[in-house]
Amino acid sequence: MPTALIRRVSSWLPLAAVTALALIVRVAYQAELAGSPLLSGLMGDSRVYDAWAQQIANGRWLGTEVFYQTPLYPYGLAIIFKAAGHDLGVVRLIQAILGAASCALLGLAGRRFFSTGAGLIAALLLAVYPSAFFFDGLIQKSSLDIFFITLLLALLGEFGARREWKWLVGLGVTAAAFTLNRENARVLYPVFAVWLWFAFREVPGRRRVAWMAAFTAATLAVLLPVGVRNYRVGGEFLISTSQLGPNFYIGNHPRASGTYEPLVPGRGDPAFERDDATRLASKAAGRALSAGEVSDYWLAQSFAYIRDQPFRWMASLGRKLLLTLNAVEIPDTESIAAYADYSPILRGLRWLNLGVVLPLAAYGAWVHRSRWRRLIVLYAMFAGLALSVAIFYVVARYRHPLVPIVLLFSGAGVSGLLDMRLRRSRPADAQAKRAPGPPPSRGRSGEPGERRTPAGRRQWLPGLAIAGVVAIVANLPIDAARDETYLNLGVLLAQNRRPSDAIPALQKAVARDPEYAEPHFRLGLAYQDAGRPQAAIEELTIAVRLRPDHGDAHGALGILLRDQNRTAEALLHFREAVTQAPGSADSHSNLGLALMEAGQSTEAIAEFRRALALAPDRPNPHNNLALALASARRFDEALPHFREAIRLEPANYELRINLASALSAAGKDAESLEQYEAAARLAREAGRSDIAQAIIDGVRRMTQRRDP
């Protein structure tokens, strides 16, 4: 083998080894999670992406609405599902491979922007960076974010070194693909366009204009078809999504916390986001709004707040900037802390976070400050992406694309520290080999002793000071969002009719945040579904103590107390449930039922009428009101409601029994017999032959009593 080829292969071996390590770490991490309850179902955005991808794979490639969420990831999932079936294990493996490839791309970028050593260190940091392989294991688009940002960095490095058109076209295509995966990535287009014009002053202006045109054309070649698609299905030309306004409002209103909060409290599920944003905006406007108009409405609300309270808004923005740069990984639906409970690898590496690598990056920027013209595109990318996160709201996955840029500079910082260490060790090695005699001069900058002189210290001490300040800022203790991973998992398991599995998850949620009412509420419901009413009452009692305005918890507690014949206590909670949720038909119905049991039929009828006014198209309010009226022997009023309930749910044999009983009490025996016979037939069709026979036997006895 030629010597040149050997050298070339040898130069790539370290990066190949780091890439292999990255893949091993990701596969091992995913193996650790196998069988854990966290993989028992999909939560939040993961569930939405999976359902969307299955629809696409089943033939709905065009869709029917303007995109509300970025489409690239679900379309990628759909392609995998078409090729390999609905196998999330395959998806996670592909994401692990992309994560390892991202390490290689970052190493290449580091080689171009800094040095081979700096690139290798950056790649190694990404290989073992815990949030990187954590996100690679989720059914989330964050894995693609890292792949695209590292590919952009590698393409920037190659174009800066070679200035060939193919790298520029690749840059445009990748920037557009990144935008279709992460909405705020569109901020990178002006960054790259301005960089192409100002960073290459030695290149003739005509050529720089041609570069910008080629980059723009490549970007539009990817984005324009999406705009055309949105126009075709929704009548609005949007090159990505229509959620700009709602997302901006979440982070920019008087009560904004700086992280995610749903527009409607308690409806943080992504399945509700579009409907809630549209419903609230349309209600405020007094008419149905299009997707673009909904976005404009929420933007207008935010800008009105900014105009009215500019200083409060600036303070909020400052807090969000601190959250963006903080060591804490702010959880969204699933947290790195919860997954660390089941992964020794993740748990052992959690110390490696932004609070560690950001100070190293600051030192790296100082070491290479003289090369700022070449590195300015990296500074601009970091600033643009950081601001584009902070201007909205902060969660870990939104700021995740910043990580590779930080690690590039961290690699340069560590490389600089190692170089300084090597330079300081060389004089001792040389001294050991020298013959006895006077020591060499150490006073001039750049010679062996320069690090010990004032001039030498000026080369590195400010960098360490800056790194120290950044370390303090990045590790400030800031209250962030609650970790609701186990709560979300428990709710998912309970919804899937697995209360016994939901209980341990919800117990963990309670243990992690015992003063938070929602886990107690959900645990109470799980106990109820599992047939443990006393435990359910205890948890629901805690929930209403912690949050007295929790109407659903009051309602659930009232039902349990009523089942235990504790009607007086149940009434108190049902009344509170109605107070907290006056628009809930169920709350009024529950209160009415308890009032009936307490012998307060007049008030019960009033509550049933309120429930019916709120839900006229549901059979239960009609049935409840009819039963109350019949018990008061107001049959002329009761019978129409019984009949309406049956019209709304004609296959319900219980409704037929209620009507038959009321007809019998009203002296309409022939009609009553018809309804009993219909009820018996429906019960038999529903597989309840026992109930059908009981109805027939009851009718026979009733007939015998009347016709001795």
Phi, psi and omega in degrees: 000131181301148182299320181299320180292321178299316179298319182294315178297317181298326181291335180267345185300315180301317180292322176297321179295319178296319178298317177297320177299318180300318179293319179298315180300316183291318179292319179296320178298314180294326177294323178298327183278346183303128180087354179285152179298338181295339178259014182280352178186169180259140183239151171058227182301327180302316179295320180295314180299318181296313180296318179298314181297322179294322176298316179297313181298333180274007172120352182269063185289328181276324183082180186233353183226159171301138181301129174262327173244155182300138193266347191298314184297310179298327177291324174297317176301318182299320178297318178297317180297322178294324184276322188238005184081177182279078183237103181290337175297321177295319179300314181295324178294317178298319178294325176296320178295316177297323177297319177294319177298325178298324178297317178297316180298321179294323176298320178295318179297317179298323178298321182284318185277329185234276181199167179300317180296316179297319178296320180295319179294318178298317179297320179295319178298317179292326180300324184248008181290121191297318181293335180293308181281341171296310180291330176296338181268355179264154172276072185218157183281357182298329177299317177293327178305312183293321178298315183292319183291323178289325176295319176300316180297318179295318180294320176300316179297317181293318180294320179299327182274323188249332179057045178257148186298326185297325179291326180291316177297317177300323178297315180295316180297317181292320178298320179292317178298320177299319178297325179283354176251327181222114190306317186286357178293346179297342178296341183284338181300307178297328177301311183290322181296314179295321179299317180298328181278316189266338186275352184232057184299333182285347180272138179305145184301323181298321180290322178294322176297320178296320176300312181298322179294318179295317178298315180296317180298318179296322179294313182292331179300332179269320187279325184300318178302328178292319177298318178297318179299314179298322179293321182293318185270335186233355178077012180227133182272094178240125185282356177215265186229175181248020183260011180305309184298307179302318180296321179294320181295321181304324180263359186218073173211168189302333183253015183296135181268344183104345176236188188289135171216133181292155177298326177244118181307136180084358180238056181276357178295132180303336179296338182265344194301307182297313183297317180294315180299318181290315182297313182293318180293317180294321178297318180293325182278342181079015178200165178289132182251149174284171181301316179293323179292325176298315178299316180297323180299312183291325174298317180297321178298318180293316182293329175296319177296317181297319179293320184285326185226065186297322183288321176296320179295318180295322176297320178295319178296319177299318177298318181293326175296319177297320177296324180297325184259007185277155181294333184290133173271100185292121185285155174247259176274321183232138185249152176295329180295319180293319180291331177295337177298335184247003183226108175300326180297310180296318180297321182287338183254005184295342177294337181276093183225187183296333177293341177264312188279334180294317174299321176298321178295321178298319177294320178299320177297323178293315181302323184254028183296332181290345181257028187299328181297319180287328185267358187298330179295327177290318176301316183293321177299314181297312182297316181297314180293319180297315179294323181291337172280310185295330182290339176259259175208163192247125164222163188302318185288335179287325181271355185305323179299344176289336190301311181301324178295316178299317183292330174302310179290328176297318177300319177294323179293314178296319178299320178295320177296320179294319178298318179298318179297318180295319180295325180286335180275339183295320180302322180295319179297317181293322181297323181295334183267349184282150173289157178305139180165181181294143180292155179290157177295140182236019189269341188266143179298139179096348179260178188309324185265012189296333181289344181262357179262160177305319179296321179293318181297329179295343180283331186234335185296316177300323178297317177294324178296316178298317178299322179296317178297316179298321179298320179295313181296316184290340182249017176299137177285107182239132176292126180241198183288156175292149173273107184252021183301308182291328174297312179298320179296315180298318178298317179300312181295321178294319178296330178274016178061042177235061185298326180295327176281330181290327186301312179300321179296317181289329174296322176295320178298319178294317182295325182285331182214074187294344180265010180260124188290324189300315177300322177298317179299311182293324177295321177300317178296321179295318176300319179299313180294331180275003178078032179238074189296324183293317177297323179297316179299319180298314182291319180292328176296319176296318182300315181285337174289318181288327182221087184299341181267014181278090184300319180296321179294319176299317181297315180296320179294321178299319179299315180296318180294322178295322178297334179263017178062026176260062191298319182299316178293320180299319180301320179301316182285324177295321178296320178293323178298319178293321178298317183282332182226070183295343179267010181263117178296323180297320180298316179293322179295316180298318178297319179298318179297318179294322178295323176299316180294332179275001179081015181256068189293325181297313178293326179297315179300320178298319179292321179295325177294321177296318178298318181295322178296328180278333183221068184290344182261012177251141184289326186299315178301321177297316182296316181297316179296319180297318179298318180294318179293321179295322179295334176270008179060034175257066190293325181299328177277327186286317189301318178300326180286324174300315183294323179293322177299319179293322178299322181286332180219075189293341182270002183273107183290333180295322178296323178295320178298317180297318179294317180299318180297318180293321178297320178296316180294332179275001178084016180257074190293321183296313178296322179299316180297320178300317182290324176295318179296319177296321179296318179297319179297316180294322179296320179295319178294332179276004179084015180249069180296330179297318179291320179301316180294322178297322178296314181298316179297320180295318178296319180298316180295320179297320180293320180296323180294325183277333181236075184296000000 
